[in-house]
Amino acid sequence: MYSQTYRLSQDSNVRLNEAGKVLMEATVLASEAASKLDAANKILLEANRRLEEVDNVMKETKSLLSEIERQGVVNITSMAVDDMPRLYYFAGEPLLGVRLVMKVSSLSKYTVYYESSIVEISSSSMNFSGRVYGLAEFARITNAQTDLEAPIWNQETRALGTDIPQVAFWIGLRGLAFQRHGVLLLDPKENVTLVLNLKIEIIQAHTSLVMHQASLRLLCEIGPREQISLRIVA
């Protein structure tokens, strides 16, 4: 009886020792698993942080590319012409001049700069007496300028910015050129009808990038005794 009890006690101790070892191994494994899980969480957090950084960089890059694209666009939002031309003189030549006021805009949050020489006069023309002439022979055109009151007929090309949205330029019909064709522009003997076809180009300052193109048609009717009318027809 005692012997049997002793053996049972020994067996129980052995099993307890084995159970203790198993529990210890399980504890070690659980600790290793917790450590690896913690490391995995750190890796996951770091991966999420880097993904967020990449996402921010992509958003900033997209915003920058959009801004670069907007820097290459200037829009003409309106164009108006004075009803009544005025007489000017440049280098002794009489000019029947009219002012055009132009408004420009850009979607960019920064100022966009463009060249003040906005009329491509070599590509502009005039319909007169059933014929088409190059406009350069019959007209002098100023560069766009921020002074809206007085034309500067010989101003050098310079950079203008969209921070000043309203500019003006003048077209001066050259009296001597018309006189060579038998027309006294300032006091014609009969009604004279002119159609001026202007090619307008907004070119980015210091580059050759054309940011905007437009065509403008002006109808000018001149009659005896200073009967003059001028309007935009297209």
C-alpha positions as a LaTeX table, in Angstrom:
\begin{tabular}{lrrr}
\hline
Residue & $x$ (\AA) & $y$ (\AA) & $z$ (\AA) \\
\hline
Met1 & 0.00 & 0.00 & 0.00 \\
Tyr2 & 2.75 & 2.40 & 1.01 \\
Ser3 & 4.76 & 1.38 & $-2.01$ \\
Gln4 & 1.87 & 2.07 & $-4.35$ \\
Thr5 & 1.25 & 5.47 & $-2.79$ \\
Tyr6 & 4.93 & 6.32 & $-3.12$ \\
Arg7 & 4.93 & 5.43 & $-6.83$ \\
Leu8 & 1.84 & 7.55 & $-7.43$ \\
Ser9 & 3.52 & 10.43 & $-5.64$ \\
Gln10 & 6.63 & 10.02 & $-7.78$ \\
Asp11 & 4.54 & 9.88 & $-10.95$ \\
Ser12 & 2.71 & 13.03 & $-9.90$ \\
Asn13 & 5.99 & 14.84 & $-9.28$ \\
Val14 & 7.31 & 13.79 & $-12.69$ \\
Arg15 & 4.12 & 14.96 & $-14.37$ \\
Leu16 & 4.20 & 18.21 & $-12.43$ \\
Asn17 & 7.80 & 18.77 & $-13.51$ \\
Glu18 & 6.87 & 18.04 & $-17.13$ \\
Ala19 & 3.86 & 20.32 & $-16.87$ \\
Gly20 & 6.12 & 23.00 & $-15.38$ \\
Lys21 & 8.54 & 22.64 & $-18.30$ \\
Val22 & 5.70 & 22.79 & $-20.81$ \\
Leu23 & 4.32 & 25.88 & $-19.06$ \\
Met24 & 7.76 & 27.48 & $-19.04$ \\
Glu25 & 8.23 & 26.72 & $-22.74$ \\
Ala26 & 4.77 & 28.10 & $-23.45$ \\
Thr27 & 5.64 & 31.23 & $-21.46$ \\
Val28 & 8.86 & 31.64 & $-23.44$ \\
Leu29 & 6.99 & 31.14 & $-26.72$ \\
Ala30 & 4.30 & 33.59 & $-25.64$ \\
Ser31 & 6.98 & 36.12 & $-24.72$ \\
Glu32 & 8.71 & 35.64 & $-28.07$ \\
Ala33 & 5.36 & 35.94 & $-29.84$ \\
Ala34 & 4.57 & 39.14 & $-27.94$ \\
Ser35 & 8.01 & 40.51 & $-28.79$ \\
Lys36 & 7.59 & 39.66 & $-32.47$ \\
Leu37 & 4.08 & 41.12 & $-32.45$ \\
Asp38 & 5.43 & 44.31 & $-30.91$ \\
Ala39 & 8.16 & 44.43 & $-33.57$ \\
Ala40 & 5.56 & 43.79 & $-36.27$ \\
Asn41 & 3.41 & 46.62 & $-34.90$ \\
Lys42 & 6.41 & 48.94 & $-34.96$ \\
Ile43 & 7.16 & 47.92 & $-38.54$ \\
Leu44 & 3.51 & 48.46 & $-39.45$ \\
Leu45 & 3.50 & 51.90 & $-37.81$ \\
Glu46 & 6.72 & 52.82 & $-39.62$ \\
Ala47 & 5.28 & 51.55 & $-42.90$ \\
Asn48 & 2.12 & 53.62 & $-42.37$ \\
Arg49 & 4.24 & 56.68 & $-41.55$ \\
Arg50 & 6.27 & 56.25 & $-44.72$ \\
Leu51 & 3.15 & 55.67 & $-46.78$ \\
Glu52 & 1.73 & 58.89 & $-45.36$ \\
Glu53 & 4.97 & 60.70 & $-46.27$ \\
Val54 & 4.80 & 59.30 & $-49.81$ \\
Asp55 & 1.15 & 60.36 & $-50.06$ \\
Asn56 & 2.03 & 63.89 & $-48.89$ \\
Val57 & 4.90 & 64.09 & $-51.39$ \\
Met58 & 2.58 & 62.93 & $-54.18$ \\
Lys59 & $-0.03$ & 65.53 & $-53.19$ \\
Glu60 & 2.61 & 68.27 & $-53.06$ \\
Thr61 & 4.01 & 67.14 & $-56.42$ \\
Lys62 & 0.53 & 67.13 & $-57.97$ \\
Ser63 & $-0.14$ & 70.59 & $-56.54$ \\
Leu64 & 3.22 & 71.84 & $-57.85$ \\
Leu65 & 2.57 & 70.41 & $-61.32$ \\
Ser66 & $-0.87$ & 72.04 & $-61.36$ \\
Glu67 & 0.67 & 75.35 & $-60.32$ \\
Ile68 & 3.34 & 75.05 & $-63.03$ \\
Glu69 & 0.56 & 74.42 & $-65.55$ \\
Arg70 & $-1.39$ & 77.44 & $-64.28$ \\
Gln71 & 1.77 & 79.56 & $-64.60$ \\
Gly72 & 1.65 & 78.88 & $-68.33$ \\
Val73 & $-1.87$ & 80.23 & $-68.88$ \\
Val74 & $-3.14$ & 83.81 & $-69.00$ \\
Asn75 & $-6.69$ & 84.54 & $-70.11$ \\
Ile76 & $-8.08$ & 87.69 & $-71.69$ \\
Thr77 & $-11.34$ & 88.15 & $-69.80$ \\
Ser78 & $-12.58$ & 91.28 & $-71.57$ \\
Met79 & $-11.69$ & 93.79 & $-74.26$ \\
Ala80 & $-13.23$ & 97.23 & $-74.77$ \\
Val81 & $-12.55$ & 99.98 & $-77.29$ \\
Asp82 & $-13.18$ & 103.70 & $-76.95$ \\
Asp83 & $-16.02$ & 104.96 & $-79.13$ \\
Met84 & $-14.21$ & 108.07 & $-80.36$ \\
Pro85 & $-10.63$ & 108.10 & $-81.68$ \\
Arg86 & $-8.34$ & 111.02 & $-80.86$ \\
Leu87 & $-5.61$ & 112.78 & $-82.78$ \\
Tyr88 & $-2.04$ & 112.08 & $-81.67$ \\
Tyr89 & 1.35 & 112.89 & $-83.14$ \\
Phe90 & 4.47 & 110.74 & $-83.17$ \\
Ala91 & 7.70 & 111.95 & $-84.79$ \\
Gly92 & 5.68 & 114.61 & $-86.57$ \\
Glu93 & 3.24 & 112.13 & $-88.10$ \\
Pro94 & $-0.48$ & 112.51 & $-87.31$ \\
Leu95 & $-2.08$ & 109.38 & $-85.87$ \\
Leu96 & $-5.80$ & 108.82 & $-85.53$ \\
Gly97 & $-5.56$ & 106.79 & $-82.35$ \\
Val98 & $-7.98$ & 104.71 & $-80.35$ \\
Arg99 & $-7.51$ & 103.06 & $-76.97$ \\
Leu100 & $-8.33$ & 99.45 & $-76.22$ \\
Val101 & $-8.61$ & 98.36 & $-72.59$ \\
Met102 & $-7.91$ & 94.72 & $-71.85$ \\
Lys103 & $-8.39$ & 92.69 & $-68.69$ \\
Val104 & $-6.26$ & 89.61 & $-68.07$ \\
Ser105 & $-6.42$ & 86.93 & $-65.41$ \\
Ser106 & $-4.72$ & 83.73 & $-64.31$ \\
Leu107 & $-5.75$ & 80.80 & $-62.13$ \\
Ser108 & $-2.31$ & 80.80 & $-60.53$ \\
Lys109 & $-2.04$ & 81.99 & $-56.94$ \\
Tyr110 & 1.18 & 83.73 & $-57.96$ \\
Thr111 & 1.73 & 86.60 & $-60.37$ \\
Val112 & 2.19 & 85.43 & $-63.96$ \\
Tyr113 & 4.42 & 87.65 & $-66.12$ \\
Tyr114 & 3.99 & 88.23 & $-69.83$ \\
Glu115 & 5.53 & 90.36 & $-72.57$ \\
Ser116 & 3.93 & 93.75 & $-73.14$ \\
Ser117 & 4.10 & 93.39 & $-76.95$ \\
Ile118 & 0.76 & 91.65 & $-77.28$ \\
Val119 & $-0.25$ & 92.48 & $-80.87$ \\
Glu120 & 1.52 & 90.47 & $-83.56$ \\
Ile121 & 1.41 & 93.28 & $-86.09$ \\
Ser122 & 3.20 & 91.33 & $-88.85$ \\
Ser123 & 0.30 & 88.83 & $-88.77$ \\
Ser124 & $-2.40$ & 91.50 & $-88.51$ \\
Ser125 & $-4.15$ & 93.02 & $-91.52$ \\
Met126 & $-6.55$ & 95.70 & $-92.68$ \\
Asn127 & $-9.37$ & 95.52 & $-95.22$ \\
Phe128 & $-9.59$ & 98.78 & $-97.12$ \\
Ser129 & $-11.25$ & 99.59 & $-100.47$ \\
Gly130 & $-11.81$ & 95.92 & $-101.19$ \\
Arg131 & $-8.18$ & 94.97 & $-100.64$ \\
Val132 & $-6.24$ & 93.44 & $-97.76$ \\
Tyr133 & $-3.10$ & 95.22 & $-96.57$ \\
Gly134 & $-0.54$ & 94.45 & $-93.92$ \\
Leu135 & $-1.45$ & 96.47 & $-90.85$ \\
Ala136 & 2.13 & 97.60 & $-90.22$ \\
Glu137 & 1.98 & 99.95 & $-93.22$ \\
Phe138 & $-1.11$ & 101.78 & $-92.01$ \\
Ala139 & $-0.99$ & 101.67 & $-88.23$ \\
Arg140 & 1.30 & 102.08 & $-85.28$ \\
Ile141 & 0.45 & 100.02 & $-82.20$ \\
Thr142 & 1.74 & 100.55 & $-78.69$ \\
Asn143 & 2.74 & 97.82 & $-76.32$ \\
Ala144 & 0.33 & 97.06 & $-73.51$ \\
Gln145 & 0.84 & 99.50 & $-70.64$ \\
Thr146 & $-0.51$ & 100.04 & $-67.14$ \\
Asp147 & $-0.99$ & 103.78 & $-67.71$ \\
Leu148 & $-4.53$ & 103.92 & $-69.08$ \\
Glu149 & $-4.50$ & 107.63 & $-69.91$ \\
Ala150 & $-1.73$ & 108.41 & $-72.41$ \\
Pro151 & $-0.14$ & 106.19 & $-75.08$ \\
Ile152 & 3.61 & 105.61 & $-75.21$ \\
Trp153 & 4.22 & 105.04 & $-78.90$ \\
Asn154 & 7.87 & 104.00 & $-78.67$ \\
Gln155 & 8.02 & 102.04 & $-75.40$ \\
Glu156 & 10.35 & 99.04 & $-75.30$ \\
Thr157 & 8.91 & 95.60 & $-74.61$ \\
Arg158 & 8.82 & 94.84 & $-70.90$ \\
Ala159 & 7.25 & 92.35 & $-68.51$ \\
Leu160 & 3.75 & 92.90 & $-67.16$ \\
Gly161 & 2.14 & 90.88 & $-64.39$ \\
Thr162 & $-1.36$ & 89.59 & $-63.75$ \\
Asp163 & $-1.25$ & 91.36 & $-60.38$ \\
Ile164 & $-2.31$ & 94.42 & $-62.44$ \\
Pro165 & $-5.29$ & 92.92 & $-64.29$ \\
Gln166 & $-6.20$ & 95.91 & $-66.47$ \\
Val167 & $-3.92$ & 97.29 & $-69.18$ \\
Ala168 & $-4.37$ & 99.36 & $-72.31$ \\
Phe169 & $-2.87$ & 99.65 & $-75.77$ \\
Trp170 & $-3.45$ & 102.11 & $-78.58$ \\
Ile171 & $-3.84$ & 101.71 & $-82.33$ \\
Gly172 & $-2.83$ & 104.78 & $-84.29$ \\
Leu173 & $-3.90$ & 104.97 & $-87.94$ \\
Arg174 & $-1.11$ & 106.68 & $-89.87$ \\
Gly175 & $-2.37$ & 109.73 & $-91.72$ \\
Leu176 & 0.56 & 109.89 & $-94.15$ \\
Ala177 & 0.15 & 106.22 & $-95.15$ \\
Phe178 & $-3.52$ & 106.76 & $-96.02$ \\
Gln179 & $-2.65$ & 109.98 & $-97.83$ \\
Arg180 & $-0.32$ & 108.03 & $-100.11$ \\
His181 & $-3.38$ & 105.95 & $-101.06$ \\
Gly182 & $-5.43$ & 109.06 & $-101.81$ \\
Val183 & $-7.35$ & 109.22 & $-98.51$ \\
Leu184 & $-7.26$ & 112.23 & $-96.21$ \\
Leu185 & $-7.89$ & 110.24 & $-93.05$ \\
Leu186 & $-8.55$ & 113.25 & $-90.83$ \\
Asp187 & $-11.05$ & 114.81 & $-93.24$ \\
Pro188 & $-12.04$ & 112.38 & $-96.01$ \\
Lys189 & $-14.20$ & 113.59 & $-98.88$ \\
Glu190 & $-16.39$ & 110.51 & $-98.62$ \\
Asn191 & $-17.09$ & 107.73 & $-96.16$ \\
Val192 & $-14.19$ & 105.35 & $-95.52$ \\
Thr193 & $-14.72$ & 101.90 & $-94.00$ \\
Leu194 & $-11.79$ & 100.02 & $-92.51$ \\
Val195 & $-11.73$ & 96.56 & $-90.96$ \\
Leu196 & $-8.73$ & 95.92 & $-88.73$ \\
Asn197 & $-7.89$ & 92.28 & $-88.03$ \\
Leu198 & $-5.60$ & 92.00 & $-85.03$ \\
Lys199 & $-3.75$ & 88.88 & $-83.95$ \\
Ile200 & $-3.16$ & 89.00 & $-80.20$ \\
Glu201 & $-0.64$ & 86.76 & $-78.45$ \\
Ile202 & 0.11 & 86.71 & $-74.74$ \\
Ile203 & 3.68 & 85.41 & $-74.45$ \\
Gln204 & 5.28 & 84.39 & $-71.17$ \\
Ala205 & 7.93 & 86.88 & $-70.14$ \\
His206 & 11.52 & 86.01 & $-71.14$ \\
Thr207 & 10.38 & 82.89 & $-73.02$ \\
Ser208 & 8.65 & 82.09 & $-76.29$ \\
Leu209 & 5.73 & 80.26 & $-74.65$ \\
Val210 & 2.41 & 81.47 & $-76.07$ \\
Met211 & 0.00 & 81.48 & $-73.13$ \\
His212 & $-3.05$ & 82.84 & $-74.95$ \\
Gln213 & $-4.07$ & 83.66 & $-78.52$ \\
Ala214 & $-7.01$ & 85.69 & $-79.73$ \\
Ser215 & $-8.26$ & 87.41 & $-82.86$ \\
Leu216 & $-9.88$ & 90.83 & $-82.70$ \\
Arg217 & $-11.77$ & 92.56 & $-85.50$ \\
Leu218 & $-12.42$ & 96.29 & $-85.38$ \\
Leu219 & $-14.80$ & 98.11 & $-87.70$ \\
Cys220 & $-13.84$ & 101.74 & $-88.25$ \\
Glu221 & $-16.12$ & 104.07 & $-90.21$ \\
Ile222 & $-14.79$ & 107.55 & $-91.01$ \\
Gly223 & $-16.81$ & 110.23 & $-92.75$ \\
Pro224 & $-16.55$ & 113.93 & $-93.60$ \\
Arg225 & $-16.66$ & 116.52 & $-90.81$ \\
Glu226 & $-15.15$ & 114.19 & $-88.20$ \\
Gln227 & $-17.89$ & 111.58 & $-88.37$ \\
Ile228 & $-16.06$ & 108.64 & $-86.85$ \\
Ser229 & $-17.27$ & 105.42 & $-85.26$ \\
Leu230 & $-15.27$ & 102.42 & $-84.17$ \\
Arg231 & $-16.40$ & 99.17 & $-82.58$ \\
Ile232 & $-15.38$ & 95.57 & $-81.99$ \\
Val233 & $-17.26$ & 93.27 & $-84.35$ \\
Ala234 & $-15.61$ & 89.91 & $-83.54$ \\
\hline
\end{tabular}
